[in-house]
Amino acid sequence: MAYSKVNTPIFVTGIERSGGSLIARIIEMCGAFSGTTTNMCENVKIKKYVEYHYKANNFDYRGQYPLPNYKELNIPYGWYDDMEEIMKRQGYNGKKPWLCKSSKIGQTWPIWHHHFPDAKYIIVRRRTGDVIESCMKTGFMDAYSDPKVLKSIGVETEREGWLWWVHEQEKMLASMIEAGLNCKVIWPERMLDGNFQQIHEMLHWLGLPWKTGIISLLEKTLIKAR
């Protein structure tokens, strides 16, 4: 099936712990189809599919360390067809945009861009210091507590390790924009003062309607994460 403007994929990505789940929930609330998802708004089957690809290529399936080298990625055959099959099995009928949220999309964007050249990308950002603090408080974010990993990247502390990780992914995200992908950058934390203009602009860009409940979801989630 050839995707048209009315069902162009929407990919939500960014550095882990930046608020991507919140933005994905809003997009889903406003009409995009996301299929069967985890509590972090990641499609269950696509998550497993991408993790398998990471393991097969000796990347950390969690997206921590080692990271993919986006400049040297091999483009796998059949990615488009496999994604389409997953979505169809989960009930997608092609009548509205479909949504996929994953930080790994940014880490491997040349693969996604090759198979979905018309996709729209929402890049979710957060202040570097806040991302690092969140990583250090999150149990499954533990790659840079390993002295061997720290030595391999030339730093001494866990905090320096997470800083390196953030900077590496910032390069990946910047390269998406430089390559001309159809991207919009969102900073959820900047909405703590009650200015939701970025969300209005994002939904207009995606061709989705504003829904009652968005503001309460934003306020509840952002205040909790503060």
C-alpha positions in Angstrom: 0.0 0.0 0.0 1.4 3.4 -1.0 1.0 5.9 1.9 -0.7 9.2 0.9 -0.8 12.5 2.7 -3.8 11.5 4.7 -2.0 8.6 6.3 1.6 9.7 6.3 3.5 8.1 9.2 4.2 10.3 12.3 7.4 9.4 14.1 7.9 10.8 17.6 11.5 10.6 18.7 14.2 12.3 20.7 16.6 11.5 23.5 15.2 9.1 26.1 13.7 10.9 29.2 12.7 14.0 27.2 8.9 13.7 27.2 8.2 11.8 24.1 5.5 9.7 25.7 3.5 12.8 26.6 3.7 14.1 23.0 2.8 10.7 21.6 -0.3 10.5 23.9 -1.5 13.9 22.7 -1.1 12.9 19.0 -2.9 9.6 19.7 -5.7 11.5 21.6 -6.1 13.7 18.5 -6.7 10.9 16.1 -3.5 9.1 15.1 -3.4 5.3 15.1 -0.7 3.9 17.3 -1.7 0.3 17.6 -1.0 -1.8 20.7 1.4 0.1 22.9 3.3 -0.1 26.1 2.8 2.4 29.0 5.6 4.5 27.4 3.5 4.7 24.2 5.8 2.5 22.2 4.1 0.0 19.8 4.7 -3.4 21.4 5.5 -5.3 18.2 7.6 -2.5 16.6 9.6 -2.2 19.8 10.5 -5.9 19.7 11.2 -5.7 16.0 13.7 -2.8 16.4 15.3 -4.4 19.5 15.9 -7.5 17.4 17.6 -5.4 14.7 19.8 -3.7 17.4 20.9 -7.0 18.8 21.6 -8.4 15.4 23.9 -5.5 14.7 25.6 -5.4 18.1 23.9 -2.2 19.3 22.5 -1.9 22.8 18.9 -2.9 22.4 18.0 -0.3 25.1 19.6 2.5 23.1 22.3 3.3 25.7 25.7 1.9 24.8 26.9 1.0 22.3 24.9 3.3 20.1 24.4 2.9 16.3 26.6 4.9 14.0 23.9 6.6 11.9 26.5 7.5 9.3 27.3 3.8 8.6 24.0 2.0 8.9 23.1 -0.7 6.5 19.5 -0.2 5.2 17.6 -3.5 5.8 15.4 -4.9 3.1 11.7 -5.4 4.0 11.5 -2.8 6.8 8.5 -1.0 5.2 6.6 -4.2 4.5 7.2 -5.5 8.0 6.0 -2.2 9.6 2.9 -2.2 7.4 2.1 -5.7 8.3 2.4 -5.0 12.1 0.1 -2.0 11.8 -2.5 -3.9 9.7 -2.5 -6.8 12.2 -3.2 -4.3 14.9 -6.2 -2.9 13.1 -4.8 -0.1 10.9 -7.1 0.6 7.9 -5.1 3.4 6.2 -7.7 6.1 6.7 -5.7 8.2 9.1 -2.1 8.9 10.1 -0.3 6.2 12.0 2.0 7.0 14.9 5.2 5.4 16.1 7.1 6.7 19.1 10.7 5.6 19.9 14.0 7.2 20.8 15.6 4.7 18.5 14.1 6.3 15.4 16.4 9.2 15.9 19.3 6.9 16.5 18.6 5.0 13.2 16.8 7.7 11.2 18.4 6.8 7.8 16.6 3.5 7.9 13.2 5.1 8.6 13.8 7.8 6.1 14.7 5.4 3.3 11.5 3.3 3.8 9.2 6.2 4.7 10.5 9.3 2.8 7.3 11.3 3.4 7.1 10.7 7.2 6.8 13.6 9.6 9.1 13.6 12.6 8.4 15.2 16.0 11.7 15.6 17.8 11.1 16.0 21.5 13.8 17.9 23.4 14.6 18.6 27.0 17.4 20.5 28.8 20.6 18.4 28.9 20.9 18.7 32.7 17.4 17.5 33.3 17.8 14.5 31.0 21.0 13.5 32.8 19.3 13.8 36.2 16.4 11.7 35.0 18.7 9.0 33.6 20.6 8.8 36.9 17.4 8.3 38.8 15.9 5.7 36.5 16.7 2.1 37.3 16.9 0.7 33.7 19.2 3.5 32.6 22.5 2.0 33.9 24.9 1.7 31.0 27.2 4.5 32.3 27.6 3.1 35.8 29.9 0.5 34.2 33.6 1.5 34.5 34.5 -0.3 31.3 32.0 1.7 29.3 33.3 5.0 30.9 36.8 4.0 30.0 35.8 3.2 26.4 34.4 6.7 25.8 37.2 8.5 27.8 35.3 9.8 30.8 35.5 9.1 34.5 32.1 9.5 36.1 28.5 8.3 35.4 27.4 11.9 34.9 30.0 12.5 32.3 28.9 9.3 30.6 25.3 10.4 30.3 26.5 13.8 29.1 28.5 12.0 26.3 25.4 10.0 25.5 23.2 13.1 25.2 25.7 14.9 23.0 26.1 11.9 20.7 22.3 11.8 20.2 22.1 15.6 19.7 24.4 15.1 16.7 22.0 12.5 15.3 19.0 14.7 15.8 20.7 17.7 14.2 21.7 15.5 11.3 18.0 14.7 10.6 17.3 18.4 10.2 20.4 19.0 8.2 19.5 16.1 5.8 16.1 17.8 5.1 13.8 15.4 6.9 10.3 16.8 7.6 10.8 17.7 11.3 9.3 19.8 14.0 11.0 20.3 17.4 8.9 20.4 20.6 10.1 21.4 24.1 7.5 20.1 26.6 9.1 21.7 29.6 8.7 25.2 28.1 5.0 24.8 28.5 5.1 24.9 32.3 4.2 28.5 32.1 0.9 27.7 30.4 1.9 28.6 26.8 0.7 25.7 24.7 1.4 27.3 21.3 3.9 24.6 20.3 1.2 22.0 20.7 -1.3 24.0 18.6 1.3 24.4 15.9 2.3 20.8 16.0 -1.3 19.6 15.6 -2.0 22.0 12.8 1.2 20.8 11.0 0.0 17.2 11.4 -3.5 18.0 10.3 -5.0 16.8 13.5 -7.7 18.6 15.6 -7.3 20.0 19.1 -9.1 17.8 21.6 -10.6 18.6 25.0 -8.3 17.2 27.7 -4.9 18.1 26.1 -4.3 21.0 28.6 -5.1 19.0 31.7 -2.9 16.1 30.4 0.0 18.5 29.8 -0.4 20.3 33.1 -0.7 17.0 35.1 2.3 15.4 33.4 4.6 18.3 33.3 4.0 19.3 36.9 4.6 15.7 38.1 7.8 15.6 36.1 9.1 18.9 37.4 
